[in-house]
Amino acid sequence: TVVFFRPSKFVGAAIGYKVREGTTELGKLRNGKYFVLHVKPGTHEYVVHSETKDVLTLEVEAGQTYYIQGTLGAGILAGRPNLSPSDQGTFEAIKAKLKEVPPLSDDKD
């Protein structure tokens, strides 16, 4: 299980970006939102891009939950999306302020 979340911030609040693996759109990461993916064990490469591209490679093990925090840095036109590893404590601390959205694609059988 992989949880993608983005804390609510004033800067870049109107900008959302899609998280992809290959050509598959997995979910849209908007300000103050999160989505949960059920993925198969193995290596996964998650990509976000607008002006710039960011890639996060994650080795997923069966039965584990991983947390990925999305942020938006300053960009010239659209902002620079970023994905970084996080942890359950960070997610749980802000989860009450986040709204869950459905993923666009999920491996759940």
C-alpha positions in Angstrom: 0.0 0.0 0.0 1.3 3.4 -0.9 -0.3 6.6 0.5 0.3 9.8 -1.5 -0.5 13.0 0.4 0.0 16.7 -0.1 -0.3 19.1 2.9 -2.6 22.1 2.6 -0.5 25.2 1.7 -1.5 28.6 0.5 1.2 28.8 -2.1 0.3 26.8 -5.2 -3.1 25.9 -3.7 -4.8 26.0 -7.1 -2.3 23.8 -8.8 -2.8 20.0 -8.9 -0.6 17.5 -10.6 -0.9 13.9 -11.7 1.2 11.1 -10.3 2.1 8.5 -13.0 3.8 5.2 -13.3 5.0 4.8 -16.9 2.0 6.1 -18.9 -0.6 5.2 -16.3 -2.2 8.1 -14.4 -2.4 6.9 -10.8 -4.0 9.9 -9.1 -4.2 13.6 -8.9 -2.4 15.3 -6.0 -4.2 18.5 -5.1 -3.6 20.8 -2.2 -4.8 19.2 1.1 -5.6 15.8 -0.5 -4.4 12.2 -0.3 -5.0 9.0 -2.1 -4.2 5.4 -1.4 -2.9 2.9 -3.9 -2.7 -0.9 -3.6 0.4 -2.0 -5.5 2.1 -5.2 -6.2 5.5 -5.9 -4.5 8.6 -4.8 -6.4 10.2 -1.7 -7.8 7.8 1.2 -8.7 8.8 4.5 -10.4 6.4 7.4 -9.7 6.7 10.5 -11.8 5.2 14.0 -11.5 5.9 16.9 -13.9 4.8 20.3 -15.0 7.7 22.7 -15.7 10.1 20.2 -14.3 9.9 16.4 -13.7 10.5 14.6 -10.5 10.9 10.8 -10.2 10.7 8.7 -7.0 11.7 5.1 -7.2 10.3 2.9 -4.4 11.0 -0.7 -3.6 7.6 -2.0 -2.2 7.5 -5.1 0.0 4.3 -7.2 0.6 2.4 -6.2 3.7 4.1 -2.8 4.1 2.6 0.7 3.9 4.7 3.5 2.4 4.0 7.2 2.6 4.9 9.7 -0.1 4.6 13.5 0.5 3.9 15.7 -2.5 5.0 19.3 -2.4 5.0 22.2 -4.9 8.0 24.5 -5.2 8.2 27.8 -6.9 8.3 27.7 -10.6 8.3 30.3 -13.3 4.9 29.4 -14.8 3.3 26.4 -13.2 5.3 25.4 -10.1 7.6 22.5 -9.5 6.0 19.3 -8.2 8.1 17.1 -5.9 7.6 13.6 -4.4 9.6 12.6 -1.3 9.5 9.6 1.1 7.7 10.3 4.3 6.4 8.3 7.3 3.2 7.4 9.0 3.8 9.9 11.9 4.0 12.8 9.5 0.9 11.6 7.6 -1.2 10.9 10.8 -0.3 14.4 12.2 -2.0 16.1 9.3 -4.5 13.5 8.1 -7.4 15.2 9.8 -6.9 18.2 7.7 -6.7 16.2 4.5 -9.5 14.9 2.3 -9.2 11.5 0.7 -9.8 11.3 -3.1 -10.1 8.1 -5.1 -7.0 7.0 -7.2 -7.4 7.1 -11.0 -5.8 3.6 -11.2 -5.3 0.9 -8.7 -3.7 -2.6 -8.7 -6.2 -3.9 -6.1 -7.5 -7.3 -7.3 
